[in-house]
Amino acid sequence: MNGKKKVSMPAWKKVFVIELLLLACVGCSRQNPRILPGELAGFWTTNASHYENRSLELSGTYVIIGTGLHEASVVQMIDKVEVEQMGSDATYTIYSTDLQGVHYQMAIRYSPVHGGEITFKNQPTMVWRRPADKAAAFAESNEQPPAR
C-alpha cells in the first residue's frame, strides 16, 4: 500500500448518521401523517346557538378548542392524521393529545364549497366556517375573542 492508513468510521457513528438521514427524510416527507393539510388550517366557528362563542382553531400540528369567552382554550398536539378522499370532499380523522396526556380522536368532513366548510362526523348538520376575522366571530357578544 502507499503507506497511508485507512481510517474507518466507528460502527456507532455509521448507525447514528443513517438514523439521522432517515429521520430527516421522514420529517421532510409531504405525506407526513402528523401534519394537518393546509385546507383545514384556520379559525372555525358555527352559527349554532348552543355553540355561541366556541371555536376550533386548526394549525399544522395543533388543535385549539375554544369553549367560551371566559374559559381557557384546550390545546392538543396532533399525533396522526388519516385522510379519506371522496371526490372534492375529504374526511380527516385527527388523533391528538392534550397537555395532560389524554388522547382524542375527531373525524371532520371538509368541503371546499363557500371557501371551505367542515362538519363533525357525529354532528353532520352543524356546519363550521372560517369567519372573515376572529373579532367578527364574537361580535354578537360585544366581547373580544380570548387571547391565546
Phi, psi and omega in degrees: 000173186281007183087359178270137180269131178282124180256120179252154180280137178301150183303320182295327178290321178299314179298317180299314180297317180296315179297320179297317178295318178297317178298318178297319179295317179294317181295331182267357182297138177287342181261029182300117184286357180261000184245129180287135178299147184302330182297338178268345184295139177140184182256123186240141175222166176232157178271359180300126187300324181281001174244022179302137180066018176254153183211164175227122179243124182243129174238183181301327185231358182228152170242127178237119183253116177270119185257007178152164183294331185250018180242149177288140178290153178261126181251131178229140176267135181285128178265321185198148176229129175247141184236136173234109183279135178224084185067232179276346178268163177212147173253127179247126172256118185252122176257128184217167180225133179276181185293342178268000179090009179279133183266144181228160175218130175225140179251122183239133174258126181253135174232136181283356182299150179054035180081006178116127176222146173232150172226152176270145181304322181275356178220065189293344181266351179266112185263134176250137180227162175276122176286163179303320173206161183299319182299323179296328181294334183249012185297325182298330182272357182058025177235159179275154176296154181295146177286145181247000000 
